[in-house]
Each structure stands twice: as C-alpha cells, then as structure tokens.
Amino acid sequence: MADKLKFAAALLLLAAGVAGFYLLGEQPMVLRVLSVLAGLAAGTAVAWFTEPGQRFLVFGQEGVVEVKKVSWPTRKETLQTTGIIFGFVLIMALVLYLADKTVEWVIFDLVLGWRK
C-alpha cells in the first residue's frame, strides 16, 4: 500500500510540474520548462524509493552488464555494412523505378493509347 501511495504522490508531483507550466504562462519560457523538469525530478525521486523503482534500478544495471558483453563491430565493419545497404537501396530504387515506368508504358501507351 505504501508503494501505491508513493506512486500516486509521484504522479501528483509530475502533474504539478505540468500545471506549473501553464500557470506560469506570463513568465519566461525557461521558468516554465524548469517547472516541468522540477516536477519530473521530484516525481522520479519519490518513485525511486518504491520497491518497483528499486527493481527498475536493478534491471538497468543488468542491462549495462549485458551491453558490455556484446561484441560490437569495428568502424571498418560498420562502414562496409552501411555501404552495402546503401548500394542495395539504390539498386532496388532503380529496379522499382524501371518496373513502374514499364507498367506505366504498357498500360497507358499500349493498352489505353492515351499518349499518342
């Protein structure tokens, strides 16, 4: 029950920050944005101390561990793969353009005779 109350308080703090954005309509935009950021920070701080918030922290830490295990490609491999993809896209664009123009020619010139 305490976690639900903390989450409710976190949502209220976030809503207060957003409400502050609109209530400070005559103030400079910097203050209005800071109002939203303050509500977000306060809501996050309250939600952080709940049991689901702590589980989220552990989940994030496990994600960092998994990212460190990944074998990332080198710069050369990345550039080669990107070049191959660009080349394939250009070839497919050309093939689709030619197919479109061929079908257009067949339908409009040969079948319907509209372009004479």
Protein Blocks (a to p, Z undefined) as FASTA:
>chain_A
ZZmmmmmmmmmmmmmmmmmmmmmmmpcfklmmmmmmmmmmmmmmmmmmpmklmmmmmmmm
mmmmmmmmpccddfklmmmmmmmmmmmmmmmmmmmmmmmmmmmmmmmmmmnomaZZ
